């Protein structure tokens, strides 16, 4: 776990907003937040799970992150 990811998870645990660059968000933090949300589900901590996913949504909008809507089979 990188320092940026560790700081992001700590922000979620304290209830603070995450501040990061678009590059760091896309390359490290987004995936870690989703894994953190899944771990919260496993621990029956639905509040933190929702907070983590809300932060993913906020950061997706802030950094113009969009998943590709194309099917993986489309190019074949």
PyMOL Python script that loads the backbone (N, CA, C, O; Angstrom):
from pymol import cmd

cmd.read_pdbstr("""\
ATOM      1  N   UNK A   1       0.848  -1.171   0.000  1.00  0.00           N
ATOM      2  CA  UNK A   1       0.000   0.000   0.000  1.00  0.00           C
ATOM      3  C   UNK A   1       0.903   1.246   0.000  1.00  0.00           C
ATOM      4  O   UNK A   1       1.792   1.382   0.840  1.00  0.00           O
ATOM      5  N   UNK A   2       0.659   2.131  -0.939  1.00  0.00           N
ATOM      6  CA  UNK A   2       1.478   3.339  -1.034  1.00  0.00           C
ATOM      7  C   UNK A   2       1.039   4.367   0.009  1.00  0.00           C
ATOM      8  O   UNK A   2      -0.022   4.240   0.621  1.00  0.00           O
ATOM      9  N   UNK A   3       1.856   5.360   0.192  1.00  0.00           N
ATOM     10  CA  UNK A   3       1.544   6.421   1.158  1.00  0.00           C
ATOM     11  C   UNK A   3       0.277   7.176   0.752  1.00  0.00           C
ATOM     12  O   UNK A   3      -0.523   7.540   1.615  1.00  0.00           O
ATOM     13  N   UNK A   4       0.084   7.414  -0.539  1.00  0.00           N
ATOM     14  CA  UNK A   4      -1.108   8.115  -1.016  1.00  0.00           C
ATOM     15  C   UNK A   4      -2.374   7.328  -0.691  1.00  0.00           C
ATOM     16  O   UNK A   4      -3.381   7.907  -0.284  1.00  0.00           O
ATOM     17  N   UNK A   5      -2.324   6.024  -0.870  1.00  0.00           N
ATOM     18  CA  UNK A   5      -3.479   5.169  -0.561  1.00  0.00           C
ATOM     19  C   UNK A   5      -3.730   5.160   0.940  1.00  0.00           C
ATOM     20  O   UNK A   5      -4.875   5.252   1.384  1.00  0.00           O
ATOM     21  N   UNK A   6      -2.680   5.052   1.705  1.00  0.00           N
ATOM     22  CA  UNK A   6      -2.811   5.036   3.164  1.00  0.00           C
ATOM     23  C   UNK A   6      -3.456   6.339   3.667  1.00  0.00           C
ATOM     24  O   UNK A   6      -4.330   6.311   4.533  1.00  0.00           O
ATOM     25  N   UNK A   7      -3.022   7.458   3.124  1.00  0.00           N
ATOM     26  CA  UNK A   7      -3.600   8.744   3.511  1.00  0.00           C
ATOM     27  C   UNK A   7      -5.065   8.845   3.094  1.00  0.00           C
ATOM     28  O   UNK A   7      -5.881   9.386   3.840  1.00  0.00           O
ATOM     29  N   UNK A   8      -5.406   8.333   1.917  1.00  0.00           N
ATOM     30  CA  UNK A   8      -6.790   8.369   1.446  1.00  0.00           C
ATOM     31  C   UNK A   8      -7.702   7.548   2.348  1.00  0.00           C
ATOM     32  O   UNK A   8      -8.789   8.000   2.709  1.00  0.00           O
ATOM     33  N   UNK A   9      -7.268   6.350   2.711  1.00  0.00           N
ATOM     34  CA  UNK A   9      -8.069   5.493   3.599  1.00  0.00           C
ATOM     35  C   UNK A   9      -8.209   6.147   4.977  1.00  0.00           C
ATOM     36  O   UNK A   9      -9.279   6.092   5.582  1.00  0.00           O
ATOM     37  N   UNK A  10      -7.145   6.757   5.465  1.00  0.00           N
ATOM     38  CA  UNK A  10      -7.220   7.468   6.747  1.00  0.00           C
ATOM     39  C   UNK A  10      -8.222   8.611   6.686  1.00  0.00           C
ATOM     40  O   UNK A  10      -8.949   8.850   7.651  1.00  0.00           O
ATOM     41  N   UNK A  11      -8.268   9.320   5.558  1.00  0.00           N
ATOM     42  CA  UNK A  11      -9.250  10.395   5.402  1.00  0.00           C
ATOM     43  C   UNK A  11     -10.670   9.850   5.494  1.00  0.00           C
ATOM     44  O   UNK A  11     -11.526  10.447   6.147  1.00  0.00           O
ATOM     45  N   UNK A  12     -10.920   8.727   4.848  1.00  0.00           N
ATOM     46  CA  UNK A  12     -12.241   8.105   4.898  1.00  0.00           C
ATOM     47  C   UNK A  12     -12.582   7.707   6.337  1.00  0.00           C
ATOM     48  O   UNK A  12     -13.696   7.950   6.800  1.00  0.00           O
ATOM     49  N   UNK A  13     -11.645   7.109   7.026  1.00  0.00           N
ATOM     50  CA  UNK A  13     -11.890   6.678   8.407  1.00  0.00           C
ATOM     51  C   UNK A  13     -12.201   7.852   9.335  1.00  0.00           C
ATOM     52  O   UNK A  13     -12.977   7.714  10.281  1.00  0.00           O
ATOM     53  N   UNK A  14     -11.589   9.014   9.058  1.00  0.00           N
ATOM     54  CA  UNK A  14     -11.829  10.202   9.880  1.00  0.00           C
ATOM     55  C   UNK A  14     -13.031  11.003   9.405  1.00  0.00           C
ATOM     56  O   UNK A  14     -13.471  11.928  10.087  1.00  0.00           O
ATOM     57  N   UNK A  15     -13.563  10.653   8.241  1.00  0.00           N
ATOM     58  CA  UNK A  15     -14.709  11.366   7.702  1.00  0.00           C
ATOM     59  C   UNK A  15     -14.343  12.610   6.920  1.00  0.00           C
ATOM     60  O   UNK A  15     -15.182  13.488   6.717  1.00  0.00           O
ATOM     61  N   UNK A  16     -13.090  12.692   6.476  1.00  0.00           N
ATOM     62  CA  UNK A  16     -12.627  13.845   5.706  1.00  0.00           C
ATOM     63  C   UNK A  16     -12.660  13.539   4.215  1.00  0.00           C
ATOM     64  O   UNK A  16     -12.643  12.378   3.805  1.00  0.00           O
ATOM     65  N   UNK A  17     -12.705  14.587   3.419  1.00  0.00           N
ATOM     66  CA  UNK A  17     -12.644  14.434   1.974  1.00  0.00           C
ATOM     67  C   UNK A  17     -11.207  14.149   1.550  1.00  0.00           C
ATOM     68  O   UNK A  17     -10.261  14.615   2.184  1.00  0.00           O
ATOM     69  N   UNK A  18     -11.055  13.390   0.485  1.00  0.00           N
ATOM     70  CA  UNK A  18      -9.735  13.046  -0.046  1.00  0.00           C
ATOM     71  C   UNK A  18      -9.327  14.107  -1.054  1.00  0.00           C
ATOM     72  O   UNK A  18     -10.116  14.509  -1.909  1.00  0.00           O
ATOM     73  N   UNK A  19      -8.084  14.553  -0.939  1.00  0.00           N
ATOM     74  CA  UNK A  19      -7.518  15.491  -1.899  1.00  0.00           C
ATOM     75  C   UNK A  19      -6.339  14.799  -2.571  1.00  0.00           C
ATOM     76  O   UNK A  19      -5.400  14.366  -1.904  1.00  0.00           O
ATOM     77  N   UNK A  20      -6.397  14.698  -3.904  1.00  0.00           N
ATOM     78  CA  UNK A  20      -5.329  14.030  -4.637  1.00  0.00           C
ATOM     79  C   UNK A  20      -5.340  14.495  -6.082  1.00  0.00           C
ATOM     80  O   UNK A  20      -6.307  15.095  -6.550  1.00  0.00           O
ATOM     81  N   UNK A  21      -4.266  14.213  -6.772  1.00  0.00           N
ATOM     82  CA  UNK A  21      -4.197  14.550  -8.193  1.00  0.00           C
ATOM     83  C   UNK A  21      -5.012  13.531  -8.993  1.00  0.00           C
ATOM     84  O   UNK A  21      -5.308  12.435  -8.519  1.00  0.00           O
ATOM     85  N   UNK A  22      -5.362  13.920 -10.203  1.00  0.00           N
ATOM     86  CA  UNK A  22      -6.110  13.013 -11.078  1.00  0.00           C
ATOM     87  C   UNK A  22      -5.304  11.757 -11.372  1.00  0.00           C
ATOM     88  O   UNK A  22      -5.851  10.655 -11.400  1.00  0.00           O
ATOM     89  N   UNK A  23      -4.007  11.924 -11.591  1.00  0.00           N
ATOM     90  CA  UNK A  23      -3.145  10.779 -11.896  1.00  0.00           C
ATOM     91  C   UNK A  23      -3.085   9.792 -10.730  1.00  0.00           C
ATOM     92  O   UNK A  23      -3.217   8.584 -10.928  1.00  0.00           O
ATOM     93  N   UNK A  24      -2.889  10.302  -9.528  1.00  0.00           N
ATOM     94  CA  UNK A  24      -2.829   9.434  -8.345  1.00  0.00           C
ATOM     95  C   UNK A  24      -4.168   8.757  -8.116  1.00  0.00           C
ATOM     96  O   UNK A  24      -4.222   7.581  -7.756  1.00  0.00           O
ATOM     97  N   UNK A  25      -5.249   9.498  -8.323  1.00  0.00           N
ATOM     98  CA  UNK A  25      -6.579   8.921  -8.150  1.00  0.00           C
ATOM     99  C   UNK A  25      -6.786   7.764  -9.112  1.00  0.00           C
ATOM    100  O   UNK A  25      -7.202   6.678  -8.708  1.00  0.00           O
ATOM    101  N   UNK A  26      -6.498   7.997 -10.376  1.00  0.00           N
ATOM    102  CA  UNK A  26      -6.729   6.958 -11.392  1.00  0.00           C
ATOM    103  C   UNK A  26      -5.811   5.752 -11.221  1.00  0.00           C
ATOM    104  O   UNK A  26      -6.236   4.613 -11.413  1.00  0.00           O
ATOM    105  N   UNK A  27      -4.568   5.998 -10.864  1.00  0.00           N
ATOM    106  CA  UNK A  27      -3.600   4.902 -10.829  1.00  0.00           C
ATOM    107  C   UNK A  27      -3.601   4.109  -9.525  1.00  0.00           C
ATOM    108  O   UNK A  27      -3.255   2.928  -9.528  1.00  0.00           O
ATOM    109  N   UNK A  28      -3.983   4.733  -8.413  1.00  0.00           N
ATOM    110  CA  UNK A  28      -3.858   4.041  -7.127  1.00  0.00           C
ATOM    111  C   UNK A  28      -5.099   4.116  -6.257  1.00  0.00           C
ATOM    112  O   UNK A  28      -5.596   3.094  -5.783  1.00  0.00           O
ATOM    113  N   UNK A  29      -5.597   5.321  -6.050  1.00  0.00           N
ATOM    114  CA  UNK A  29      -6.578   5.544  -4.999  1.00  0.00           C
ATOM    115  C   UNK A  29      -7.949   4.971  -5.324  1.00  0.00           C
ATOM    116  O   UNK A  29      -8.598   4.414  -4.438  1.00  0.00           O
ATOM    117  N   UNK A  30      -8.412   5.088  -6.563  1.00  0.00           N
ATOM    118  CA  UNK A  30      -9.755   4.624  -6.909  1.00  0.00           C
ATOM    119  C   UNK A  30      -9.927   3.130  -6.607  1.00  0.00           C
ATOM    120  O   UNK A  30     -10.893   2.733  -5.956  1.00  0.00           O
ATOM    121  N   UNK A  31      -9.009   2.329  -7.069  1.00  0.00           N
ATOM    122  CA  UNK A  31      -9.087   0.889  -6.821  1.00  0.00           C
ATOM    123  C   UNK A  31      -9.010   0.553  -5.341  1.00  0.00           C
ATOM    124  O   UNK A  31      -9.711  -0.338  -4.861  1.00  0.00           O
ATOM    125  N   UNK A  32      -8.155   1.270  -4.622  1.00  0.00           N
ATOM    126  CA  UNK A  32      -8.023   1.024  -3.183  1.00  0.00           C
ATOM    127  C   UNK A  32      -9.299   1.388  -2.436  1.00  0.00           C
ATOM    128  O   UNK A  32      -9.677   0.696  -1.491  1.00  0.00           O
ATOM    129  N   UNK A  33      -9.967   2.464  -2.845  1.00  0.00           N
ATOM    130  CA  UNK A  33     -11.224   2.843  -2.193  1.00  0.00           C
ATOM    131  C   UNK A  33     -12.314   1.805  -2.439  1.00  0.00           C
ATOM    132  O   UNK A  33     -13.107   1.505  -1.547  1.00  0.00           O
ATOM    133  N   UNK A  34     -12.349   1.267  -3.634  1.00  0.00           N
ATOM    134  CA  UNK A  34     -13.342   0.236  -3.930  1.00  0.00           C
ATOM    135  C   UNK A  34     -13.051  -1.032  -3.126  1.00  0.00           C
ATOM    136  O   UNK A  34     -13.973  -1.661  -2.607  1.00  0.00           O
ATOM    137  N   UNK A  35     -11.775  -1.409  -3.021  1.00  0.00           N
ATOM    138  CA  UNK A  35     -11.421  -2.572  -2.189  1.00  0.00           C
ATOM    139  C   UNK A  35     -11.747  -2.307  -0.722  1.00  0.00           C
ATOM    140  O   UNK A  35     -12.201  -3.210  -0.018  1.00  0.00           O
ATOM    141  N   UNK A  36     -11.521  -1.077  -0.252  1.00  0.00           N
ATOM    142  CA  UNK A  36     -11.858  -0.706   1.116  1.00  0.00           C
ATOM    143  C   UNK A  36     -13.368  -0.833   1.340  1.00  0.00           C
ATOM    144  O   UNK A  36     -13.799  -1.352   2.370  1.00  0.00           O
ATOM    145  N   UNK A  37     -14.169  -0.363   0.381  1.00  0.00           N
ATOM    146  CA  UNK A  37     -15.626  -0.477   0.490  1.00  0.00           C
ATOM    147  C   UNK A  37     -16.055  -1.943   0.567  1.00  0.00           C
ATOM    148  O   UNK A  37     -16.945  -2.290   1.344  1.00  0.00           O
ATOM    149  N   UNK A  38     -15.426  -2.800  -0.234  1.00  0.00           N
ATOM    150  CA  UNK A  38     -15.756  -4.232  -0.186  1.00  0.00           C
ATOM    151  C   UNK A  38     -15.357  -4.850   1.150  1.00  0.00           C
ATOM    152  O   UNK A  38     -16.069  -5.707   1.674  1.00  0.00           O
ATOM    153  N   UNK A  39     -14.235  -4.426   1.699  1.00  0.00           N
ATOM    154  CA  UNK A  39     -13.816  -4.917   3.017  1.00  0.00           C
ATOM    155  C   UNK A  39     -14.804  -4.472   4.085  1.00  0.00           C
ATOM    156  O   UNK A  39     -15.066  -5.211   5.035  1.00  0.00           O
ATOM    157  N   UNK A  40     -15.349  -3.282   3.939  1.00  0.00           N
ATOM    158  CA  UNK A  40     -16.341  -2.790   4.893  1.00  0.00           C
ATOM    159  C   UNK A  40     -17.604  -3.650   4.842  1.00  0.00           C
ATOM    160  O   UNK A  40     -18.213  -3.927   5.875  1.00  0.00           O
ATOM    161  N   UNK A  41     -17.990  -4.066   3.646  1.00  0.00           N
ATOM    162  CA  UNK A  41     -19.152  -4.954   3.506  1.00  0.00           C
ATOM    163  C   UNK A  41     -18.878  -6.262   4.238  1.00  0.00           C
ATOM    164  O   UNK A  41     -19.737  -6.765   4.961  1.00  0.00           O
ATOM    165  N   UNK A  42     -17.682  -6.812   4.049  1.00  0.00           N
ATOM    166  CA  UNK A  42     -17.321  -8.064   4.716  1.00  0.00           C
ATOM    167  C   UNK A  42     -17.370  -7.917   6.234  1.00  0.00           C
ATOM    168  O   UNK A  42     -17.673  -8.879   6.941  1.00  0.00           O
ATOM    169  N   UNK A  43     -17.074  -6.714   6.739  1.00  0.00           N
ATOM    170  CA  UNK A  43     -17.094  -6.458   8.186  1.00  0.00           C
ATOM    171  C   UNK A  43     -18.439  -5.906   8.662  1.00  0.00           C
ATOM    172  O   UNK A  43     -18.575  -5.499   9.815  1.00  0.00           O
ATOM    173  N   UNK A  44     -19.421  -5.896   7.774  1.00  0.00           N
ATOM    174  CA  UNK A  44     -20.765  -5.420   8.087  1.00  0.00           C
ATOM    175  C   UNK A  44     -20.757  -3.952   8.532  1.00  0.00           C
ATOM    176  O   UNK A  44     -21.541  -3.561   9.397  1.00  0.00           O
ATOM    177  N   UNK A  45     -19.880  -3.149   7.946  1.00  0.00           N
ATOM    178  CA  UNK A  45     -19.783  -1.715   8.243  1.00  0.00           C
ATOM    179  C   UNK A  45     -20.333  -0.951   7.039  1.00  0.00           C
ATOM    180  O   UNK A  45     -19.586  -0.414   6.222  1.00  0.00           O
ATOM    181  N   UNK A  46     -21.657  -0.922   6.960  1.00  0.00           N
ATOM    182  CA  UNK A  46     -22.310  -0.344   5.792  1.00  0.00           C
ATOM    183  C   UNK A  46     -22.141   1.175   5.716  1.00  0.00           C
ATOM    184  O   UNK A  46     -22.163   1.744   4.625  1.00  0.00           O
ATOM    185  N   UNK A  47     -21.974   1.824   6.847  1.00  0.00           N
ATOM    186  CA  UNK A  47     -21.805   3.281   6.846  1.00  0.00           C
ATOM    187  C   UNK A  47     -20.496   3.653   6.155  1.00  0.00           C
ATOM    188  O   UNK A  47     -20.485   4.502   5.265  1.00  0.00           O
ATOM    189  N   UNK A  48     -19.393   3.023   6.559  1.00  0.00           N
ATOM    190  CA  UNK A  48     -18.109   3.331   5.918  1.00  0.00           C
ATOM    191  C   UNK A  48     -18.107   2.916   4.456  1.00  0.00           C
ATOM    192  O   UNK A  48     -17.504   3.591   3.623  1.00  0.00           O
ATOM    193  N   UNK A  49     -18.769   1.821   4.136  1.00  0.00           N
ATOM    194  CA  UNK A  49     -18.861   1.392   2.745  1.00  0.00           C
ATOM    195  C   UNK A  49     -19.532   2.474   1.912  1.00  0.00           C
ATOM    196  O   UNK A  49     -19.052   2.808   0.828  1.00  0.00           O
ATOM    197  N   UNK A  50     -20.626   3.021   2.403  1.00  0.00           N
ATOM    198  CA  UNK A  50     -21.336   4.067   1.664  1.00  0.00           C
ATOM    199  C   UNK A  50     -20.515   5.347   1.550  1.00  0.00           C
ATOM    200  O   UNK A  50     -20.529   6.014   0.516  1.00  0.00           O
ATOM    201  N   UNK A  51     -19.804   5.680   2.614  1.00  0.00           N
ATOM    202  CA  UNK A  51     -18.944   6.864   2.587  1.00  0.00           C
ATOM    203  C   UNK A  51     -17.837   6.690   1.550  1.00  0.00           C
ATOM    204  O   UNK A  51     -17.551   7.611   0.785  1.00  0.00           O
ATOM    205  N   UNK A  52     -17.219   5.517   1.525  1.00  0.00           N
ATOM    206  CA  UNK A  52     -16.138   5.256   0.564  1.00  0.00           C
ATOM    207  C   UNK A  52     -16.662   5.331  -0.868  1.00  0.00           C
ATOM    208  O   UNK A  52     -16.011   5.920  -1.731  1.00  0.00           O
ATOM    209  N   UNK A  53     -17.821   4.745  -1.129  1.00  0.00           N
ATOM    210  CA  UNK A  53     -18.368   4.770  -2.483  1.00  0.00           C
ATOM    211  C   UNK A  53     -18.831   6.169  -2.872  1.00  0.00           C
ATOM    212  O   UNK A  53     -18.731   6.549  -4.039  1.00  0.00           O
ATOM    213  N   UNK A  54     -19.333   6.933  -1.919  1.00  0.00           N
ATOM    214  CA  UNK A  54     -19.708   8.318  -2.199  1.00  0.00           C
ATOM    215  C   UNK A  54     -18.462   9.136  -2.558  1.00  0.00           C
ATOM    216  O   UNK A  54     -18.511  10.004  -3.429  1.00  0.00           O
ATOM    217  N   UNK A  55     -17.357   8.851  -1.885  1.00  0.00           N
ATOM    218  CA  UNK A  55     -16.109   9.555  -2.182  1.00  0.00           C
ATOM    219  C   UNK A  55     -15.588   9.154  -3.562  1.00  0.00           C
ATOM    220  O   UNK A  55     -15.056   9.999  -4.282  1.00  0.00           O
ATOM    221  N   UNK A  56     -15.730   7.887  -3.942  1.00  0.00           N
ATOM    222  CA  UNK A  56     -15.359   7.454  -5.290  1.00  0.00           C
ATOM    223  C   UNK A  56     -16.196   8.223  -6.312  1.00  0.00           C
ATOM    224  O   UNK A  56     -15.671   8.708  -7.315  1.00  0.00           O
ATOM    225  N   UNK A  57     -17.479   8.330  -6.056  1.00  0.00           N
ATOM    226  CA  UNK A  57     -18.367   9.057  -6.966  1.00  0.00           C
ATOM    227  C   UNK A  57     -17.955  10.527  -7.078  1.00  0.00           C
ATOM    228  O   UNK A  57     -17.895  11.074  -8.179  1.00  0.00           O
ATOM    229  N   UNK A  58     -17.672  11.163  -5.942  1.00  0.00           N
ATOM    230  CA  UNK A  58     -17.270  12.569  -5.938  1.00  0.00           C
ATOM    231  C   UNK A  58     -15.958  12.764  -6.706  1.00  0.00           C
ATOM    232  O   UNK A  58     -15.837  13.680  -7.520  1.00  0.00           O
ATOM    233  N   UNK A  59     -14.983  11.897  -6.440  1.00  0.00           N
ATOM    234  CA  UNK A  59     -13.684  12.020  -7.102  1.00  0.00           C
ATOM    235  C   UNK A  59     -13.776  11.675  -8.589  1.00  0.00           C
ATOM    236  O   UNK A  59     -13.061  12.262  -9.402  1.00  0.00           O
ATOM    237  N   UNK A  60     -14.649  10.728  -8.956  1.00  0.00           N
ATOM    238  CA  UNK A  60     -14.865  10.425 -10.376  1.00  0.00           C
ATOM    239  C   UNK A  60     -15.319  11.686 -11.108  1.00  0.00           C
ATOM    240  O   UNK A  60     -14.824  12.002 -12.190  1.00  0.00           O
ATOM    241  N   UNK A  61     -16.262  12.396 -10.507  1.00  0.00           N
ATOM    242  CA  UNK A  61     -16.772  13.620 -11.124  1.00  0.00           C
ATOM    243  C   UNK A  61     -15.707  14.714 -11.135  1.00  0.00           C
ATOM    244  O   UNK A  61     -15.566  15.429 -12.127  1.00  0.00           O
ATOM    245  N   UNK A  62     -14.967  14.847 -10.054  1.00  0.00           N
ATOM    246  CA  UNK A  62     -13.949  15.884  -9.948  1.00  0.00           C
ATOM    247  C   UNK A  62     -12.842  15.686 -10.973  1.00  0.00           C
ATOM    248  O   UNK A  62     -12.357  16.652 -11.562  1.00  0.00           O
ATOM    249  N   UNK A  63     -12.443  14.445 -11.188  1.00  0.00           N
ATOM    250  CA  UNK A  63     -11.321  14.147 -12.080  1.00  0.00           C
ATOM    251  C   UNK A  63     -11.777  13.639 -13.445  1.00  0.00           C
ATOM    252  O   UNK A  63     -10.978  13.075 -14.193  1.00  0.00           O
ATOM    253  N   UNK A  64     -13.059  13.833 -13.777  1.00  0.00           N
ATOM    254  CA  UNK A  64     -13.613  13.428 -15.078  1.00  0.00           C
ATOM    255  C   UNK A  64     -13.292  11.984 -15.420  1.00  0.00           C
ATOM    256  O   UNK A  64     -12.895  11.674 -16.543  1.00  0.00           O
ATOM    257  N   UNK A  65     -13.467  11.100 -14.437  1.00  0.00           N
ATOM    258  CA  UNK A  65     -13.192   9.688 -14.651  1.00  0.00           C
ATOM    259  C   UNK A  65     -14.455   9.025 -15.194  1.00  0.00           C
ATOM    260  O   UNK A  65     -15.518   9.118 -14.578  1.00  0.00           O
ATOM    261  N   UNK A  66     -14.347   8.362 -16.333  1.00  0.00           N
ATOM    262  CA  UNK A  66     -15.462   7.635 -16.920  1.00  0.00           C
ATOM    263  C   UNK A  66     -15.002   6.255 -17.328  1.00  0.00           C
ATOM    264  O   UNK A  66     -13.943   6.093 -17.935  1.00  0.00           O
ATOM    265  N   UNK A  67     -15.796   5.270 -16.994  1.00  0.00           N
ATOM    266  CA  UNK A  67     -15.502   3.916 -17.454  1.00  0.00           C
ATOM    267  C   UNK A  67     -15.968   3.787 -18.890  1.00  0.00           C
ATOM    268  O   UNK A  67     -16.950   4.414 -19.289  1.00  0.00           O
ATOM    269  N   UNK A  68     -15.289   3.001 -19.645  1.00  0.00           N
ATOM    270  CA  UNK A  68     -15.668   2.781 -21.024  1.00  0.00           C
ATOM    271  C   UNK A  68     -16.968   1.994 -21.078  1.00  0.00           C
ATOM    272  O   UNK A  68     -17.119   0.983 -20.391  1.00  0.00           O
ATOM    273  N   UNK A  69     -17.893   2.454 -21.886  1.00  0.00           N
ATOM    274  CA  UNK A  69     -19.182   1.771 -22.030  1.00  0.00           C
ATOM    275  C   UNK A  69     -19.120   0.671 -23.085  1.00  0.00           C
ATOM    276  O   UNK A  69     -20.083  -0.077 -23.259  1.00  0.00           O
ATOM    277  N   UNK A  70     -18.001   0.567 -23.785  1.00  0.00           N
ATOM    278  CA  UNK A  70     -17.881  -0.440 -24.833  1.00  0.00           C
ATOM    279  C   UNK A  70     -17.711  -1.828 -24.238  1.00  0.00           C
ATOM    280  O   UNK A  70     -17.088  -2.012 -23.192  1.00  0.00           O
ATOM    281  N   UNK A  71     -18.272  -2.774 -24.921  1.00  0.00           N
ATOM    282  CA  UNK A  71     -18.110  -4.160 -24.536  1.00  0.00           C
ATOM    283  C   UNK A  71     -16.704  -4.621 -24.874  1.00  0.00           C
ATOM    284  O   UNK A  71     -16.147  -4.196 -25.886  1.00  0.00           O
ATOM    285  N   UNK A  72     -16.113  -5.487 -24.043  1.00  0.00           N
ATOM    286  CA  UNK A  72     -14.770  -6.008 -24.361  1.00  0.00           C
ATOM    287  C   UNK A  72     -14.736  -6.780 -25.669  1.00  0.00           C
ATOM    288  O   UNK A  72     -13.676  -6.887 -26.285  1.00  0.00           O
ATOM    289  N   UNK A  73     -15.858  -7.318 -26.107  1.00  0.00           N
ATOM    290  CA  UNK A  73     -15.927  -8.113 -27.335  1.00  0.00           C
ATOM    291  C   UNK A  73     -16.130  -7.244 -28.577  1.00  0.00           C
ATOM    292  O   UNK A  73     -16.074  -7.761 -29.693  1.00  0.00           O
ATOM    293  N   UNK A  74     -16.359  -5.968 -28.418  1.00  0.00           N
ATOM    294  CA  UNK A  74     -16.730  -5.090 -29.520  1.00  0.00           C
ATOM    295  C   UNK A  74     -15.690  -5.053 -30.648  1.00  0.00           C
ATOM    296  O   UNK A  74     -16.057  -4.999 -31.821  1.00  0.00           O
ATOM    297  N   UNK A  75     -14.414  -5.081 -30.305  1.00  0.00           N
ATOM    298  CA  UNK A  75     -13.376  -4.986 -31.321  1.00  0.00           C
ATOM    299  C   UNK A  75     -13.133  -6.273 -32.084  1.00  0.00           C
ATOM    300  O   UNK A  75     -12.426  -6.250 -33.092  1.00  0.00           O
ATOM    301  N   UNK A  76     -13.677  -7.372 -31.657  1.00  0.00           N
ATOM    302  CA  UNK A  76     -13.394  -8.666 -32.281  1.00  0.00           C
ATOM    303  C   UNK A  76     -14.198  -8.937 -33.506  1.00  0.00           C
ATOM    304  O   UNK A  76     -14.051  -9.993 -34.121  1.00  0.00           O
TER     305      UNK A  76
END
""", "prot")
cmd.dss("prot")
cmd.show_as("cartoon", "prot")
cmd.util.cbc("prot")
cmd.orient("prot")
